[in-house]
Structures are given as structure tokens and as C-alpha cells.
Amino acid sequence: MIRIENVSTVFDTGGQQLTAVDNVSLNIGRGSIQGIIGFSGAGKSTLLRNINLLERPASGRVLVDGVDLVGLTPLELRKRRHGIGMIFQHFNLLSNLTAAQNVELSLKFAGIGNSAQRRKRALEALEIVDLQEKAGTYPAKLSGGQKQRVAIARALATKPKVLLCDEPTSAVDPRTTASVLQYLADVNARFGITIVVVTHEMNVIKAIAENVAVMEAGRVVEQFDLSELKRPGFSPATSIGRYLVSDEIRLERPEAHRKGALHV
């Protein structure tokens, strides 16, 4: 679903060149959940933003569903981004809009439907994350976990094929983390959305991801399937990979957990 080919991203920091992503290649399977971990400054969030070109790489190609985003015109790129949802660390909800209005706004920017259709789609998206009763509530009255669930609903409303998650649980408490991850696992299982999760929290990767890429100094230095951790004698090659022996967050079976649907 996602193919990153020899991507490098360079920033100018006061006359000095900082290579945040250094010649990275990565393949992410359709319908999978890909984890990207690394310590602060490893380049993982920049790589995530390369996937939807919020950060444009200095070189390389980024193919999503077979289309190289780097070669698109601004108008073509804007249309392609409608199929790539994004969840941010700090929710990025507009405080003067209700939960439903925040979701509707993404549909309006995407040019989807009229006002009534956008309202219907927003309520359906909120139902998926069990927040339909909070449709008229403003962000200030929502908990951290509820805000992140509104953000998930907003990302799902445009029916994306890809969902990019930048540290989606770092702004919520440990108890809420499992709930947020459960919703992400559910939408992956029910809708087949390809999910990429960037985090420094090892237990998050173990709970939700199928494959993990380890980043250091802008490079992918190790990649393996999480099922390998159960194989006798297997040990990750990098120190950060070995942190994956930390405590697990246990999720329920996604197909047995959630209700709600998005209708055309």
C-alpha cells in the first residue's frame, strides 16, 4: 500500500543542513498495521509526514496505492490526501467547534457532500468510536481520550485507505491508551485501513503493530515482524528494539468489539 524509496529529508537550521530522514526505503503492506519506533530525534515523525508530503522529501519517491505523490501537482496531491487520514499527538481540534463540527470540517475541506450529508457522515464516524452522544459537545468538555477519539472519527470520515498516527497515545494517560489503541485496531480489522503508528512507547507497538521499523539518526536500522518476538532465540539487533520486552497492553479481538458503520 505504501512504498517509500530512498527518501531523504533535509532541513536548513540556521545555515546548517540537518538530515532528518536519510535514504530510507520501506514497504508497508495493504491493510497492515506498521509501527515505527525510535528515540527522540530519530526522524520517525518526519518520515511519517513524508508519507502524505506534509514534509516534502529532498529526494526519493513516496508511492501510496501505486501513485508517486512526489510527482503530483498541488491540486492532484490535495485530492490524494483525502484518502490519507492523520491523527496527531495533541488532537488538533478546533475549540470553537463541537465534536461533530470538527469532523464535518474535514469533509467540507475534502469537498464531500452537502451540509446534511456531511452531518450524517460525521455522526456515523462518531458512532464508530462510541461518541455519538458527544456530537454537540465542545472539546473543552471532553477528556483527553475522548478528544483523541474525535480525532479518529475526523480521520475516518473521509473513508481513507491509509491512517497515519503520530504519537497517538502520548497525550493521554496509561488507562486511556488501551482504549485509543482498541479503536485503531477495530477500524483496521473492520475497514481494512492501512495504519502507520509512530511512537516511542514500546508497549504501544507490541499491542497494535504487526511489523516494526526501528529508526536511529534518520535511518531505518532494523525491521522485523512482531510475531518474531515469540520465537525462541530471537532477539532484536538494536538496543531500542530490545526494549520491546516491556509490558504489554492487551486488546480484545477487534471483530467482537465495535459497532457503527460509514455509509456512502
Secondary structure as UniProt FT lines:
FT   STRAND          2..13
FT   TURN            14..15
FT   STRAND          16..28
FT   TURN            30..31
FT   STRAND          33..37
FT   TURN            40..41
FT   HELIX           44..51
FT   TURN            52..53
FT   STRAND          59..64
FT   TURN            65..66
FT   STRAND          67..68
FT   HELIX           69..71
FT   HELIX           74..81
FT   TURN            82..83
FT   STRAND          84..87
FT   TURN            89..90
FT   TURN            95..96
FT   HELIX           99..109
FT   TURN            110..111
FT   HELIX           115..128
FT   TURN            129..130
FT   HELIX           132..134
FT   TURN            135..136
FT   HELIX           139..141
FT   HELIX           144..157
FT   STRAND          162..166
FT   TURN            168..171
FT   HELIX           174..191
FT   STRAND          194..199
FT   HELIX           202..208
FT   STRAND          211..216
FT   TURN            217..218
FT   STRAND          219..225
FT   HELIX           226..230
FT   TURN            232..233
FT   HELIX           239..242
FT   HELIX           243..245
FT   HELIX           254..256
//
